[in-house]
Amino acid sequence: MENAVRMLSTLGLLGAMRQLSSAFEAATDIRIDADFAPTQALLKRLREGEAADLVILTREGLDEVIGEGRVIADSAIDLARSYVGIAVRAGHAHPDIAGEGALRQTLLAARSVAYSRLGASGIYFAELIERMGIAAEINARATIVQQGFTAERLVTGEADLAVQQISELKQIDGIEVVGPIPHALQTPAVFSAGRMANAKHAAAADRLLHHLASPEVAPVLRQSGLEP
């Protein structure tokens, strides 16, 4: 039996896959060799020729690599929706982010807001503060994270607020998720999976895809901050 799957996944699925991998490996004897990074970083690596059996990206990212012939279109499945949220250091007061006006005041009042350069959440947030007309003020004292978890900057004291997918914020201990940015101001990211056209372990990758699409995965996705 093919006993390994090389998976490249967006950071948003890190928490869920940590839980799901062990159960899948125990049930199937298939080992998951996973690497997690922002979708934009993974797209670059795939285009530079990095090998994988299965990828989990934003739906837009997956559609790009399907169009390039790297991922088999018929294998694509949508796994979960993900909203961008805001977090504070554990024990700190939760600011008001319930509407656009409240969010604007909260962002402007922060000593520093941490957001990511490469992640889908960071690209969205940069556009949001531009639309709100506060980009210059926020960016003058923002903590920009090139790659990884923005909430780590709350724990180190570098930032008062961290912005990222809720499923990514929840990966860091010592922080509290305030909630999502108002839904009216965002379109949820959809995370989707597909098998690589040149997969070395195609049968094993298909088994993992089938498992990820099953109803038993939904509670784990919810627990990690995603909507199946």
Secondary structure by P-SEA (a helix, b strand, c coil): cccccbbbbcccaaaaaaaaaaaaaaacccccccccccaaaaaaaaaacccccbbbccaaaaaaaaaacccccccccccbbbbbbccccccccccccccaaaaaaaaaaccbbbbbcccaaaaaaaaaaaaacccccccccccccccccccccccccccccccccccccccccccccccccccccbbbbbbbbbbbcccccaaaaaaaaaaaacccaaaaaaaacccc
